[in-house]
Amino acid sequence: MNTRNRPLLTRTAGNLFTQQTETPRVLTLEAAIVPHPSMSDPKPDAQQGHAGAKIVPLRPNAPRDAGQLDALTDDELMLLSTQGLRDAFASLVGRYQVRVRTHCARLTGDRALGDDLAQEIFGDLWRTRERYQPHGRFAVYLFTIARNRCRNAWRDRRPMAPLDEDVAASDPDQLQALLAAERQRRLDKAVLALPEKLREAVLLRFGQALDYPEMAEILKCPQVTVRSRVFLGIRKLRETMQEEAS
């Protein structure tokens, strides 16, 4: 069974989680491990709760329409969630579930476990929603929960499931799909082989496009340490991929 296509997040907090069709963020490490001076890290997404983001006050007549909810900031949605508006929380889940699911799968090396952890993480978020302080740092809050869940699960990890053959065979350009899948498989394997601290830093930087201050808060270490971990992680990945190619 291809776990990427199975329904996700359908039972916690009164069945308010539903499957989304959002395209997951891809771990763009292939560019980072190529030693070219013109290549740099992906820029953080300016709309996903970064430090210094402007906090918009909760609107008096809170919208319930899905389109209106989608237009709200993360902080606004969390504030509505603390007031019991489950549609607002469902909108937050739809906004982040693919990112969390992918992050957990790559951090643990297990796709099915990534799905399970994503459900637990959003369940934790719902139960602790009243603790959230709306300072434009929702991504930091969410991925701190994710980090704790993944670290607890890491000791019981299982190998990452291989790409399903039927998925590759159904691609209109089968050869290119197989080659791309093999490159991604090798990259995922190399990331999984990194020491835990380096793997966390690389995935937060490239998988989630978080900036260094956010990463430092999640990883609970100075920014200079975070930068060093990213640098060392990329260097190790580059060496591994070059060795395999030779």
C-alpha positions in Angstrom: 0.0 0.0 0.0 1.3 3.4 -0.9 1.0 5.3 2.4 1.4 8.6 0.6 -2.0 8.3 -0.8 -3.9 7.0 2.1 -6.3 9.3 4.0 -4.6 11.2 6.8 -5.7 12.7 10.0 -9.3 11.6 10.2 -9.9 10.7 13.8 -8.5 13.2 16.3 -10.5 16.1 17.8 -13.9 14.9 16.6 -13.0 13.8 13.1 -12.1 17.4 12.0 -9.0 16.3 10.1 -9.6 15.4 6.4 -7.3 14.4 3.6 -5.7 17.3 1.7 -4.4 17.4 -1.9 -1.8 20.1 -1.2 1.6 19.4 -2.9 4.2 18.5 -0.3 7.4 20.6 0.0 10.2 18.7 -1.6 13.6 18.3 0.2 15.7 20.3 -2.3 19.1 19.0 -1.2 20.2 18.0 -4.7 21.1 21.6 -5.4 22.6 22.2 -2.0 25.0 19.3 -2.3 26.3 20.4 -5.7 29.4 22.6 -5.0 28.4 25.6 -7.1 28.9 29.2 -5.8 25.6 30.5 -7.3 23.5 28.0 -5.3 22.1 29.0 -1.9 19.6 27.8 0.7 15.9 28.1 -0.1 14.4 31.3 1.3 11.9 31.0 4.2 8.3 31.3 3.4 7.3 34.8 4.5 3.7 33.8 5.3 4.3 30.9 7.6 4.7 32.4 11.1 8.2 33.8 11.0 9.8 35.9 13.7 8.8 39.5 13.6 5.7 38.8 11.6 2.9 41.3 12.1 0.2 40.0 14.5 -3.3 40.7 13.2 -5.9 41.1 16.0 -8.7 38.7 16.1 -11.6 39.9 14.1 -14.8 40.5 16.0 -17.0 38.6 13.6 -14.9 35.5 13.1 -15.4 33.9 9.6 -16.5 30.3 9.3 -16.5 30.0 5.6 -13.6 27.8 4.4 -12.4 30.5 1.9 -12.4 33.2 4.6 -10.6 30.9 7.0 -7.9 30.2 4.5 -7.2 33.9 4.2 -6.4 34.2 7.9 -2.9 34.1 9.5 -1.8 31.1 11.5 -2.1 33.2 14.7 -5.7 34.1 13.9 -6.6 30.5 13.2 -5.1 29.4 16.5 -6.9 32.2 18.4 -10.2 31.0 16.9 -9.2 27.4 17.8 -8.8 28.3 21.4 -12.4 29.6 21.3 -13.6 26.2 20.1 -13.9 26.9 16.4 -13.0 23.5 14.9 -13.3 24.7 11.4 -10.4 27.1 12.1 -8.3 24.3 13.5 -9.1 22.1 10.5 -7.9 25.0 8.2 -4.6 25.0 10.1 -4.3 21.2 9.7 -4.9 21.5 6.0 -2.2 24.2 5.8 0.5 22.2 7.6 -0.3 18.5 7.5 1.7 17.6 4.4 4.7 19.5 5.7 4.5 17.7 9.1 3.8 14.3 7.6 6.8 14.6 5.2 9.1 16.0 7.9 8.3 13.1 10.2 8.7 10.5 7.5 12.2 11.8 6.5 13.3 12.3 10.1 12.4 8.7 11.1 12.9 7.0 7.8 9.4 5.5 7.9 6.5 6.7 5.9 3.8 4.9 7.8 5.3 6.1 11.1 5.4 9.6 9.7 1.6 9.4 9.1 1.0 8.2 12.6 3.2 10.8 14.2 1.5 13.6 12.2 -1.9 12.5 13.7 -0.3 12.5 17.2 1.3 15.9 16.6 -1.9 17.6 15.6 -3.7 15.9 18.4 -1.2 17.4 20.8 -1.6 20.8 19.2 -5.4 20.6 19.6 -5.1 19.6 23.3 -2.6 22.3 24.1 -4.0 25.1 21.9 -4.8 27.4 24.8 -1.1 27.5 25.7 -0.1 29.1 22.4 1.0 32.7 22.5 0.2 34.5 19.2 3.6 36.1 18.4 3.8 35.1 14.7 5.8 32.0 15.5 3.3 29.2 14.9 5.8 27.1 12.7 8.3 27.1 15.6 5.6 26.0 18.1 4.3 23.2 15.7 7.7 21.8 14.7 8.9 21.8 18.3 6.0 19.4 19.1 7.0 17.5 16.0 10.6 17.3 17.1 9.7 15.9 20.5 7.4 13.3 19.0 9.9 12.2 16.4 12.8 11.9 18.9 10.7 9.6 21.1 9.8 7.5 18.1 13.3 7.3 16.6 14.5 4.5 18.9 11.7 2.3 17.5 12.2 3.2 13.9 11.7 0.9 10.9 13.3 1.2 7.5 11.7 3.5 5.0 9.3 1.7 2.6 10.5 1.5 -1.0 8.7 3.2 -3.8 5.7 1.2 -4.9 6.2 -0.4 -8.3 2.7 0.5 -9.5 3.4 4.2 -8.9 6.5 4.1 -11.1 4.8 2.1 -13.8 1.9 4.4 -14.1 4.1 7.4 -14.9 3.9 8.6 -18.5 7.6 8.7 -18.8 8.6 5.6 -16.8 12.3 5.8 -17.3 12.6 9.4 -16.0 10.3 8.6 -13.2 12.4 5.6 -12.1 15.6 7.6 -12.3 14.1 10.5 -10.3 12.8 8.0 -7.7 16.2 6.4 -7.4 17.9 9.7 -6.9 15.4 10.6 -4.2 15.8 7.2 -2.6 19.6 7.6 -2.4 19.2 11.1 -1.0 16.7 10.0 1.6 19.0 7.2 2.6 22.0 9.6 2.9 19.9 12.0 5.0 18.7 9.2 7.3 22.4 8.1 7.8 23.3 11.5 9.1 23.8 11.9 12.9 20.5 12.9 14.5 21.5 16.6 15.2 22.7 17.1 11.7 19.6 15.4 10.2 17.3 17.6 12.2 19.0 20.8 11.1 19.2 19.8 7.4 15.5 18.8 7.3 14.3 21.9 9.1 16.4 24.2 6.8 15.7 22.5 3.5 12.6 20.5 4.1 10.7 23.2 5.9 12.6 26.4 4.8 12.8 27.7 8.3 15.2 30.5 9.1 18.1 30.1 11.5 16.5 32.0 14.5 13.4 29.7 14.2 15.6 26.6 14.0 17.6 27.7 17.0 14.5 28.0 19.0 13.2 24.6 18.0 16.6 22.8 18.5 17.3 24.8 21.7 20.8 25.8 20.7 22.6 29.0 19.5 22.2 30.1 15.8 25.9 29.6 15.2 25.5 25.9 16.2 22.6 25.5 13.9 24.5 27.0 11.0 27.4 24.7 11.8 25.1 21.6 11.8 23.6 22.6 8.5 27.0 23.1 6.9 28.4 19.8 8.3 25.2 18.0 7.2 25.4 19.3 3.6 29.1 18.5 3.5 28.5 14.9 4.6 25.7 14.5 2.1 27.8 15.8 -0.7 30.6 13.4 0.2 28.2 10.5 0.4 26.6 11.2 -2.9 29.9 11.7 -4.6 31.2 8.4 -3.3 28.2 6.6 -4.6 28.5 8.2 -8.0 32.2 7.3 -8.4 
